[in-house]
Structure formats: structure tokens, C-alpha cells
């Protein structure tokens, strides 16, 4: 009933061997050559590249807080006149 299984498994194992050899060759190539974007990809994976805004110092936060308080107070005064 399943006479084809041994030959199918043999074919799959042979293909797996080819794929494994290809993967090893590509990994060796990537290690030995300067692949474009490799450094960026490695640093992203390592978590070295920060995205978004840079962190604010305590003084910068305080200045921004005062600026926003004044902004919202001005908006509240404007809405009272309506």
C-alpha cells in the first residue's frame, strides 16, 4: 500500500542534504564578505539602534512641562470667552 514511501523519503533526504549544504555555503559567504545591510541587520537584532525620539534630560523635561502648562492654560482662557 505504501511502497512509494521509502523512495519518497530517500528523495526528501537527498533534497534536505542539498539545502543544508546551500545554507552552510551562504552562511560562510555572509561571514567572509561584507554583505550590504548586514551590519545594520546585526545591530538591529542586537538592539543597538534606537528608534524614535532621543531621551530628554531632567532639565529639558521641566522646560517642556512648563511650556505645555502655559499652552493648555492659554487654551482654557480662550475657551472661557466662548
Buried (B, 14 or more C-beta within 10 A) or exposed (E): EEEEEEEEEEEEEEEEEEEEEEEEEEEEEEEEEEEEEEEEEEEEEEEEEEEEEEEEEEEEEEEEEEEEEEEEEEEEEEEEEE
